[in-house]
Amino acid sequence: MRLLRALADIDPLTGLANRGRSIAAIETQLAMARRAGEVVYVAVLDIDDFRGLNDHHGREVGDAVLRALGVALRDAFRGEDVVFRGDGDEFVIAMYGMQEFDARERVGALLESVREHELPGGVRVTLSAGLADFPRDGQAVETLYRAASRAMRRAKTAGRDRVRAAEDVASDDPESVDVVLVEDDGALAALLRESFQTRGYAVHVIEDGDQALAQLGGAHPAVVGAVIILDWDLPGLEGIDVLRSLAAGGLLDRSRVIMLTARTSEREVLQALEAGAIDHVAKPFSVPVLMQRVRRAMDR
């Protein structure tokens, strides 16, 4: 009887827990979080164009992909996290006692890993994910699930293969973004844009100094970013001059600037900091290190 009950709690295709058992486990997490003043993040993940995959490769390949994702999810999350298969190609994760950056990072890292690996049948897939926060986005499992599902659908609408937070959806403003990237190197800008978007950050890219000042400066800026990553060497106006103009206009009260440059002399680092930058990252750099710098800037 114990074996039969255990089998009834497991999804036979993916090996993950089923919905009924998992909802009870999430309710326990929420009760603990209420007592301890902790946060619980609920993520809903969905395979992008799973119907097209089944149509082109057959149901057997689709089932093999679901099995492989079940293994990937078990490996990617902690033993205390609740991970289960929802309807069809949907997966749900609940993470107790985690900061928002860490929740986004953990889900974003899974999306990157899935994107980069060939799955059974020689296919590659991507996932879109939505993230909801207890208690901010809801007090009950069903409310959090609906908020995360709405955010997941917005992630698909925004281009798929990324994380969107329920808070981002509720306050969506195309003129207000998490990160403004001012960088004229197209390959580097594309890499950084993808890395930020995968982790759920809204990104706006500007390619030269004149455009940067036109869009970020003035009494009514076209774009406002919580963090501005500003390359020093830009076509047109140099990054350091853009920074000085933004500081003179009082625009650094709502944006934190990280200077991105190949210049590493002490004099130039001091110039950037004195002009109003809060950090300086020298090229070449590690993308994870830059992500940590951005996180620290957002926390200030």
C-alpha positions as CSV (number, residue, x, y, z in Angstrom):
1,M,0.0,0.0,0.0
2,R,2.9,2.4,0.8
3,L,4.4,1.6,-2.6
4,L,1.1,2.2,-4.4
5,R,0.6,5.5,-2.5
6,A,4.1,6.6,-3.5
7,L,3.5,5.7,-7.1
8,A,0.3,7.7,-7.1
9,D,2.3,10.8,-6.0
10,I,4.7,10.6,-8.9
11,D,4.2,11.7,-12.5
12,P,5.0,8.5,-14.4
13,L,6.6,10.3,-17.4
14,T,8.9,12.8,-15.8
15,G,9.4,11.2,-12.3
16,L,8.5,14.5,-10.7
17,A,6.0,14.8,-7.9
18,N,2.4,15.3,-9.1
19,R,0.1,18.3,-8.5
20,G,-1.8,17.1,-5.5
21,R,1.2,16.2,-3.3
22,S,3.1,19.3,-4.4
23,I,0.3,21.8,-3.7
24,A,0.2,20.4,-0.1
25,A,4.0,20.9,0.1
26,I,3.7,24.5,-1.1
27,E,0.9,25.3,1.4
28,T,3.3,24.1,4.1
29,Q,6.0,26.4,2.7
30,L,3.6,29.3,2.8
31,A,2.6,28.6,6.4
32,M,6.2,28.5,7.4
33,A,6.9,31.7,5.5
34,R,4.0,33.5,7.3
35,R,5.4,32.5,10.7
36,A,9.0,33.4,9.9
37,G,8.5,36.5,7.7
38,E,10.1,34.7,4.8
39,V,9.5,34.9,1.0
40,V,8.4,32.0,-1.3
41,Y,8.9,32.3,-5.0
42,V,6.6,30.3,-7.3
43,A,7.9,29.8,-10.9
44,V,5.8,28.5,-13.8
45,L,7.9,27.2,-16.8
46,D,6.5,26.2,-20.2
47,I,8.2,24.7,-23.3
48,D,8.2,27.2,-26.2
49,D,6.2,25.8,-29.2
50,F,5.9,22.3,-27.7
51,R,3.0,21.6,-30.1
52,G,5.2,22.4,-33.1
53,L,7.8,20.0,-31.7
54,N,5.3,17.2,-31.4
55,D,4.0,17.9,-34.9
56,H,7.4,17.9,-36.5
57,H,9.2,15.1,-34.5
58,G,6.4,13.0,-33.1
59,R,4.9,12.4,-29.7
60,E,7.7,9.9,-28.7
61,V,10.3,12.7,-29.1
62,G,8.0,15.1,-27.1
63,D,7.7,12.6,-24.3
64,A,11.5,12.1,-24.3
65,V,12.0,15.8,-24.0
66,L,9.6,16.0,-21.0
67,R,11.5,13.1,-19.3
68,A,14.9,14.9,-19.9
69,L,13.5,18.2,-18.5
70,G,12.3,16.3,-15.4
71,V,15.9,15.1,-14.8
72,A,17.2,18.7,-15.5
73,L,14.7,20.2,-13.0
74,R,15.6,17.7,-10.2
75,D,19.3,18.4,-10.7
76,A,18.9,22.2,-10.9
77,F,16.9,22.8,-7.7
78,R,17.4,22.2,-4.0
79,G,16.0,19.2,-2.1
80,E,13.7,21.6,-0.1
81,D,12.3,23.2,-3.3
82,V,9.0,21.8,-4.6
83,V,9.2,20.8,-8.3
84,F,6.3,19.2,-10.1
85,R,4.8,18.8,-13.6
86,G,1.7,20.8,-14.2
87,D,-0.6,20.4,-17.2
88,G,1.0,19.2,-20.5
89,D,4.4,20.8,-21.0
90,E,4.2,23.0,-17.9
91,F,6.4,22.8,-14.8
92,V,6.0,24.5,-11.5
93,I,8.7,25.3,-8.8
94,A,8.3,26.7,-5.3
95,M,11.4,28.1,-3.6
96,Y,11.4,29.0,0.1
97,G,13.5,31.6,1.8
98,M,15.2,32.9,-1.4
99,Q,16.0,36.5,-2.5
100,E,14.5,37.7,-5.8
101,F,17.9,37.9,-7.5
102,D,18.7,34.3,-6.5
103,A,15.3,33.1,-7.7
104,R,15.7,34.8,-11.1
105,E,19.3,33.6,-11.4
106,R,18.4,30.0,-10.6
107,V,15.5,29.9,-13.1
108,G,17.5,31.8,-15.7
109,A,20.5,29.4,-15.3
110,L,18.1,26.5,-16.0
111,L,16.8,28.3,-19.1
112,E,20.3,28.8,-20.4
113,S,21.3,25.2,-19.7
114,V,18.2,23.9,-21.6
115,R,18.8,26.2,-24.5
116,E,22.5,25.1,-24.9
117,H,22.0,21.3,-24.7
118,E,20.7,18.9,-27.3
119,L,17.8,16.8,-26.0
120,P,16.7,13.3,-27.0
121,G,15.8,13.1,-30.7
122,G,18.4,15.6,-31.6
123,V,16.1,18.6,-30.8
124,R,16.7,21.8,-28.9
125,V,14.1,23.6,-27.0
126,T,13.7,26.8,-25.0
127,L,11.6,27.6,-21.9
128,S,9.7,30.7,-20.9
129,A,9.1,31.3,-17.2
130,G,7.0,33.5,-14.9
131,L,7.9,34.3,-11.3
132,A,5.5,35.2,-8.5
133,D,6.4,36.3,-4.9
134,F,4.7,35.4,-1.7
135,P,3.5,37.7,0.0
136,R,3.7,40.5,-2.6
137,D,1.9,38.8,-5.5
138,G,-0.6,36.6,-3.6
139,Q,-1.3,34.8,-0.3
140,A,-2.6,31.5,-1.6
141,V,-1.1,28.8,-3.9
142,E,-3.7,29.3,-6.6
143,T,-3.2,33.1,-6.6
144,L,0.5,32.8,-6.9
145,Y,0.2,30.2,-9.6
146,R,-2.1,32.5,-11.7
147,A,0.3,35.5,-11.2
148,A,3.3,33.4,-12.3
149,S,1.3,32.0,-15.3
150,R,0.4,35.5,-16.5
151,A,4.1,36.5,-16.2
152,M,5.1,33.4,-18.2
153,R,2.7,34.2,-21.0
154,R,4.1,37.8,-21.1
155,A,7.6,36.2,-21.3
156,K,6.4,34.3,-24.4
157,T,4.9,37.5,-25.9
158,A,8.2,39.4,-25.2
159,G,10.1,36.9,-27.3
160,R,10.3,33.6,-25.4
161,D,13.3,32.0,-23.7
162,R,13.3,34.4,-20.7
163,V,12.0,35.0,-17.2
164,R,9.3,37.6,-16.4
165,A,8.3,38.5,-12.8
166,A,4.7,39.2,-11.9
167,E,5.7,42.6,-10.6
168,D,7.2,43.5,-14.0
169,V,3.9,42.6,-15.6
170,A,1.9,44.6,-13.2
171,S,3.9,47.7,-13.7
172,D,5.0,47.3,-17.3
173,D,6.1,50.6,-18.7
174,P,8.0,50.5,-22.0
175,E,9.9,53.7,-21.1
176,S,11.2,52.3,-17.8
177,V,13.7,49.4,-17.8
178,D,16.0,47.6,-15.4
179,V,19.1,48.0,-17.5
180,V,20.1,50.5,-20.1
181,L,23.2,49.2,-22.0
182,V,25.1,51.9,-23.9
183,E,27.6,49.8,-26.0
184,D,28.6,50.1,-29.7
185,D,30.1,46.6,-30.0
186,G,27.1,44.7,-31.5
187,A,28.3,41.2,-30.6
188,L,29.0,42.2,-26.9
189,A,25.7,44.1,-26.7
190,A,23.8,41.1,-28.1
191,L,25.5,38.7,-25.6
192,L,24.7,41.0,-22.6
193,R,21.1,41.7,-23.7
194,E,20.4,37.9,-24.0
195,S,22.0,37.3,-20.5
196,F,20.0,40.0,-18.9
197,Q,16.7,39.1,-20.6
198,T,17.1,35.4,-19.7
199,R,17.2,36.5,-16.1
200,G,14.1,38.5,-16.4
201,Y,15.6,42.0,-16.7
202,A,14.1,44.5,-19.2
203,V,16.9,45.9,-21.3
204,H,17.2,48.9,-23.6
205,V,20.3,49.1,-25.9
206,I,21.8,52.3,-27.2
207,E,24.7,52.3,-29.7
208,D,26.4,55.7,-29.5
209,G,27.0,58.6,-27.2
210,D,24.8,61.1,-29.0
211,Q,21.8,58.8,-28.9
212,A,22.5,58.0,-25.2
213,L,22.3,61.6,-24.2
214,A,19.2,62.3,-26.4
215,Q,17.3,59.3,-24.9
216,L,18.6,59.5,-21.3
217,G,19.0,63.2,-20.8
218,G,16.9,66.3,-20.7
219,A,13.8,67.2,-18.6
220,H,11.8,64.4,-20.1
221,P,14.0,61.4,-20.9
222,A,12.7,58.9,-23.4
223,V,14.2,56.0,-21.3
224,V,14.8,55.5,-17.6
225,G,17.0,52.7,-16.4
226,A,17.6,51.5,-12.8
227,V,21.1,50.7,-13.9
228,I,23.0,52.3,-16.8
229,I,26.0,50.3,-18.2
230,L,27.9,53.0,-20.0
231,D,30.9,52.2,-22.3
232,W,33.6,54.9,-22.2
233,D,34.6,54.7,-25.9
234,L,31.5,55.4,-28.0
235,P,30.9,56.9,-31.4
236,G,29.9,60.5,-31.2
237,L,29.9,61.7,-27.6
238,E,32.3,59.8,-25.3
239,G,30.7,57.8,-22.4
240,I,32.5,60.0,-19.8
241,D,30.9,63.1,-21.3
242,V,27.4,61.4,-21.3
243,L,27.9,60.6,-17.7
244,R,28.9,64.2,-16.8
245,S,25.8,65.5,-18.6
246,L,23.5,63.1,-16.9
247,A,25.0,64.1,-13.5
248,A,24.7,67.8,-14.3
249,G,21.0,67.3,-15.1
250,G,20.3,65.6,-11.8
251,L,19.4,62.3,-13.5
252,L,21.7,60.1,-11.5
253,D,19.3,60.3,-8.5
254,R,17.2,57.5,-10.1
255,S,19.8,55.7,-12.2
256,R,23.1,54.1,-11.1
257,V,25.9,54.1,-13.7
258,I,28.5,51.3,-14.1
259,M,31.3,52.5,-16.4
260,L,32.4,49.8,-18.9
261,T,35.8,50.4,-20.4
262,A,39.2,49.1,-21.5
263,R,40.8,52.0,-19.7
264,T,42.2,50.8,-16.4
265,S,44.5,53.6,-15.3
266,E,43.9,55.0,-11.9
267,R,43.3,58.5,-13.3
268,E,40.5,57.3,-15.6
269,V,38.9,55.2,-12.9
270,L,38.8,58.2,-10.6
271,Q,37.4,60.3,-13.4
272,A,34.5,58.0,-13.8
273,L,33.8,57.8,-10.1
274,E,34.1,61.5,-9.6
275,A,31.7,62.1,-12.5
276,G,29.0,60.0,-10.8
277,A,29.6,56.4,-11.7
278,I,29.2,54.0,-8.8
279,D,31.4,51.3,-10.3
280,H,33.9,50.6,-13.0
281,V,34.3,47.3,-15.0
282,A,37.3,46.8,-17.2
283,K,37.2,44.9,-20.5
284,P,37.5,42.0,-21.0
285,F,35.3,40.9,-18.1
286,S,33.3,37.9,-16.9
287,V,29.5,38.1,-17.6
288,P,28.7,36.6,-14.2
289,V,30.9,39.2,-12.5
290,L,29.0,42.0,-14.3
291,M,25.7,40.5,-13.3
292,Q,26.8,40.6,-9.6
293,R,27.9,44.3,-10.1
294,V,24.4,45.1,-11.5
295,R,22.7,43.3,-8.7
296,R,24.7,45.2,-6.2
297,A,23.9,48.5,-8.0
298,M,20.2,47.7,-7.9
299,D,20.4,46.9,-4.1
300,R,21.8,50.4,-3.3
